[in-house]
Amino acid sequence: MPVIKGLEWAFDTVAATYEKLRPGYTDDLYKMLFDYIAVDQSSHVVEVGIGGGQATLPILKTGCSLTAVECGENLSKLCAKKFEGYKNFSVITEKFEHVSLSDSQYDLVYSASAFHWVPEEIGYSKVYAMLRPGGAFARFANHPYRDKGNPILSEEIDKLYSKYYCAYYGKDLKAETEYSEEQAVHRAQIAEKYGFVDIRHAMFYRTRTFSAKEYIELLGTYSDHIAMEEKIRTEFFAKIEEIINEYGGTFTIYDTIDLQLARKP
């Protein structure tokens, strides 16, 4: 389902579950990132929207000075505790568009499955100003797609979405499509409008398999699902769990992860 703007607050209400169930990112992604921009103990880095810290540890392990920006108070506290052993880590609780960060001071600014919450012009312009000449912006995100190996189950789940989700939000059910190369290229090219150069992109793939109960827990970390009225959401989730158990008891997600890289000249 598409992102519904204005629901950034929702993740903070389920911080522990979000940290537990939201996935990290592939080793190949970090290899490409570090081949593009060297990050070491002398580097200053900002992570935009740390969430549960799913993308943080590989960056922290370089020894860089890492400042995370996170609008959710509970998520900020969770990550402060999670990474308390790293003296090079700090977190600011504020929306990225509101926080004050110095110009031309950072070697890398990156955001994992979070930058779509920041207004484009504000976000890209701010990142550009923050970076030192030669510094890099890395934007990446995970795009899950429902079980391709069990089309009948997907059809049954679509019926439940139509009955509960679409009825609640007053929307028509739209067929889901996998995230495409065309979409990744379009997202990469946004940076060019704001003065960035050396723009690159890549895509990475994986699968994740959940029990019915685990999949329901995962759905409970999606902002638009969290925001549904509790009684409706509870019944909706129970029906999804029931139908997954009826059709084999497991649900596989096919992930496409896209990475966009851009450099300040």
C-alpha positions as CSV (number, residue, x, y, z in Angstrom):
1,M,0.0,0.0,0.0
2,P,1.3,3.5,-0.7
3,V,2.6,5.9,2.0
4,I,0.0,8.1,3.5
5,K,1.6,11.5,4.4
6,G,1.3,12.8,7.9
7,L,1.6,9.4,9.6
8,E,5.2,9.7,10.7
9,W,4.1,9.6,14.3
10,A,2.7,6.1,14.0
11,F,6.1,4.2,14.1
12,D,7.0,5.7,17.5
13,T,3.9,4.0,19.1
14,V,5.3,0.6,18.3
15,A,9.0,1.3,18.7
16,A,10.1,-2.1,20.1
17,T,8.1,-4.1,17.6
18,Y,9.4,-1.9,14.8
19,E,13.0,-2.5,15.9
20,K,12.4,-6.3,16.1
21,L,10.6,-6.9,12.8
22,R,11.7,-4.3,10.3
23,P,14.6,-5.7,8.2
24,G,18.2,-4.5,7.8
25,Y,20.0,-4.1,4.5
26,T,22.3,-6.3,2.4
27,D,26.1,-6.5,2.6
28,D,26.3,-5.8,-1.1
29,L,24.5,-2.5,-0.5
30,Y,27.1,-1.4,2.1
31,K,29.9,-2.5,-0.1
32,M,28.7,-0.3,-2.9
33,L,28.2,2.6,-0.5
34,F,31.7,2.3,0.9
35,D,33.3,1.9,-2.5
36,Y,31.6,5.2,-3.5
37,I,32.6,7.2,-0.3
38,A,35.3,6.2,2.1
39,V,34.1,6.3,5.7
40,D,36.5,6.0,8.6
41,Q,37.3,7.4,12.0
42,S,37.8,10.9,10.6
43,S,34.4,11.0,8.9
44,H,31.3,12.9,10.1
45,V,28.0,11.2,9.2
46,V,24.3,12.0,9.6
47,E,21.6,9.4,9.4
48,V,18.1,10.8,8.6
49,G,15.3,8.9,10.3
50,I,17.2,6.1,12.2
51,G,14.0,4.3,13.2
52,G,15.0,1.2,15.0
53,G,18.6,1.4,13.9
54,Q,18.3,-1.2,11.1
55,A,20.8,0.6,8.9
56,T,23.1,2.0,11.6
57,L,25.6,-0.6,12.8
58,P,27.6,-1.1,9.5
59,I,28.2,2.7,9.4
60,L,29.0,2.9,13.1
61,K,31.6,0.1,12.8
62,T,33.7,2.3,10.6
63,G,34.5,4.4,13.6
64,C,33.0,7.5,12.1
65,S,31.2,10.2,14.2
66,L,27.5,9.4,13.6
67,T,24.7,11.8,14.4
68,A,21.2,10.3,14.0
69,V,18.1,12.4,13.5
70,E,14.8,10.8,14.5
71,C,11.4,12.5,15.2
72,G,10.1,9.7,17.4
73,E,11.0,10.0,21.0
74,N,10.6,6.3,21.8
75,L,12.7,5.3,18.8
76,S,15.4,7.8,19.8
77,K,15.5,6.4,23.3
78,L,15.6,2.8,21.9
79,C,18.6,3.6,19.6
80,A,20.4,5.6,22.3
81,K,20.3,2.4,24.4
82,K,20.9,0.1,21.5
83,F,24.1,1.9,20.5
84,E,25.2,3.1,24.0
85,G,28.5,1.2,23.6
86,Y,29.5,3.5,20.7
87,K,30.9,6.8,22.0
88,N,30.9,8.0,18.4
89,F,27.1,7.9,18.3
90,S,24.5,10.5,19.2
91,V,20.8,11.0,18.4
92,I,18.7,14.2,18.0
93,T,15.0,13.9,18.6
94,E,13.5,16.2,15.9
95,K,12.2,16.2,12.4
96,F,15.1,16.5,9.9
97,E,13.5,19.5,8.3
98,H,13.5,21.3,11.6
99,V,16.8,20.4,13.1
100,S,19.8,22.8,12.9
101,L,22.9,21.2,11.5
102,S,26.0,22.9,10.3
103,D,26.7,23.6,6.6
104,S,29.7,21.9,4.8
105,Q,30.6,19.8,7.8
106,Y,29.6,16.2,6.8
107,D,31.2,13.6,4.7
108,L,28.1,11.4,4.3
109,V,24.4,11.9,4.9
110,Y,22.2,8.8,4.4
111,S,18.7,7.8,4.9
112,A,17.2,4.3,4.9
113,S,13.5,3.9,4.2
114,A,12.8,7.3,5.7
115,F,13.6,10.1,3.3
116,H,10.2,9.9,1.6
117,W,8.8,11.5,4.8
118,V,10.9,14.7,4.2
119,P,9.6,17.3,1.7
120,E,11.7,16.9,-1.4
121,E,13.0,20.4,-1.8
122,I,13.7,20.9,1.9
123,G,15.4,17.6,2.2
124,Y,17.7,17.6,-0.8
125,S,18.6,21.3,-0.4
126,K,19.4,20.7,3.3
127,V,21.6,17.6,2.6
128,Y,23.4,19.5,-0.1
129,A,24.2,22.4,2.2
130,M,25.4,20.1,5.0
131,L,27.8,18.1,2.9
132,R,31.5,19.0,2.4
133,P,32.6,19.3,-1.2
134,G,33.0,15.7,-2.4
135,G,30.7,14.4,0.3
136,A,28.0,11.9,-0.5
137,F,24.2,11.4,0.0
138,A,23.0,7.9,0.1
139,R,19.3,7.2,-0.1
140,F,18.0,3.6,0.1
141,A,14.8,1.8,0.9
142,N,13.2,-1.6,1.1
143,H,10.2,-2.2,-1.1
144,P,8.3,-5.4,0.0
145,Y,6.1,-7.3,-2.4
146,R,3.5,-9.9,-1.4
147,D,4.0,-13.6,-1.9
148,K,4.5,-14.4,-5.6
149,G,4.5,-18.1,-5.0
150,N,1.0,-18.3,-3.6
151,P,-1.3,-16.2,-5.9
152,I,-4.5,-17.7,-4.4
153,L,-3.5,-16.5,-1.0
154,S,-2.7,-13.1,-2.3
155,E,-6.1,-12.9,-3.9
156,E,-7.8,-13.8,-0.6
157,I,-5.7,-11.1,1.2
158,D,-6.7,-8.6,-1.5
159,K,-10.4,-9.3,-0.6
160,L,-9.6,-8.5,3.0
161,Y,-7.9,-5.3,2.1
162,S,-10.8,-4.2,0.1
163,K,-13.3,-5.0,2.9
164,Y,-11.3,-3.4,5.7
165,Y,-8.4,-1.2,4.6
166,C,-9.9,0.3,1.5
167,A,-13.3,0.8,3.1
168,Y,-11.7,2.5,6.1
169,Y,-9.6,4.9,4.0
170,G,-12.3,5.4,1.3
171,K,-10.0,4.1,-1.4
172,D,-10.3,1.7,-4.3
173,L,-8.2,-1.5,-4.3
174,K,-5.2,-1.1,-6.6
175,A,-3.2,-4.1,-7.8
176,E,0.2,-4.1,-6.2
177,T,3.3,-4.0,-8.4
178,E,6.9,-4.8,-7.7
179,Y,9.3,-1.9,-7.3
180,S,10.9,-1.4,-10.8
181,E,14.2,-0.3,-12.3
182,E,12.4,2.7,-13.8
183,Q,11.2,3.8,-10.4
184,A,14.8,3.5,-9.0
185,V,16.2,5.5,-11.9
186,H,13.6,8.2,-11.4
187,R,14.4,8.5,-7.7
188,A,18.1,8.6,-8.4
189,Q,17.7,11.5,-10.8
190,I,15.9,13.7,-8.3
191,A,19.3,14.6,-6.8
192,E,20.4,16.2,-10.1
193,K,17.8,18.9,-9.7
194,Y,19.5,20.1,-6.5
195,G,23.1,20.3,-7.8
196,F,24.4,16.8,-7.1
197,V,26.7,15.0,-9.5
198,D,28.1,11.4,-10.0
199,I,24.6,10.0,-9.6
200,R,24.4,6.2,-9.4
201,H,21.8,3.6,-8.4
202,A,21.6,-0.1,-7.8
203,M,19.0,-2.7,-6.8
204,F,19.3,-5.7,-4.5
205,Y,16.9,-8.6,-3.8
206,R,16.0,-11.1,-1.1
207,T,13.1,-13.0,0.4
208,R,11.7,-13.2,3.9
209,T,9.3,-15.9,5.2
210,F,7.0,-15.4,8.1
211,S,4.5,-17.4,10.1
212,A,1.0,-16.1,10.1
213,K,1.5,-14.6,13.5
214,E,4.8,-13.0,12.6
215,Y,3.3,-11.4,9.5
216,I,0.5,-9.9,11.5
217,E,3.2,-8.4,13.9
218,L,5.0,-7.0,10.8
219,L,1.8,-5.4,9.5
220,G,1.4,-3.7,12.9
221,T,4.6,-1.7,12.2
222,Y,3.2,0.0,9.0
223,S,2.0,3.5,9.6
224,D,-1.2,3.3,7.7
225,H,-2.2,0.1,9.4
226,I,-1.3,1.5,12.9
227,A,-3.6,4.5,12.2
228,M,-6.7,2.4,11.5
229,E,-9.3,2.3,14.3
230,E,-8.3,-0.4,16.7
231,K,-11.4,-2.5,16.5
232,I,-11.3,-2.6,12.7
233,R,-7.6,-3.2,12.7
234,T,-7.8,-6.1,15.1
235,E,-10.5,-7.8,13.1
236,F,-8.6,-7.2,9.9
237,F,-5.4,-8.6,11.2
238,A,-7.2,-11.7,12.7
239,K,-8.8,-12.4,9.3
240,I,-5.4,-12.1,7.5
241,E,-3.8,-14.5,10.1
242,E,-6.7,-16.9,9.6
243,I,-6.4,-17.0,5.8
244,I,-2.6,-17.4,5.9
245,N,-3.0,-20.4,8.2
246,E,-5.7,-21.8,5.9
247,Y,-3.3,-21.6,2.9
248,G,-0.2,-23.2,4.4
249,G,0.7,-21.2,7.5
250,T,3.6,-19.1,6.0
251,F,3.9,-15.9,4.0
252,T,6.9,-15.0,1.9
253,I,7.8,-11.4,1.1
254,Y,9.9,-10.5,-1.9
255,D,12.1,-7.5,-1.1
256,T,13.6,-5.1,-3.6
257,I,16.1,-2.7,-2.1
258,D,17.1,0.3,-4.1
259,L,20.2,2.5,-3.4
260,Q,20.7,6.0,-4.8
261,L,24.1,7.7,-4.5
262,A,24.9,11.3,-5.3
263,R,27.9,13.6,-4.6
264,K,28.3,17.3,-3.8
265,P,30.8,18.7,-6.3
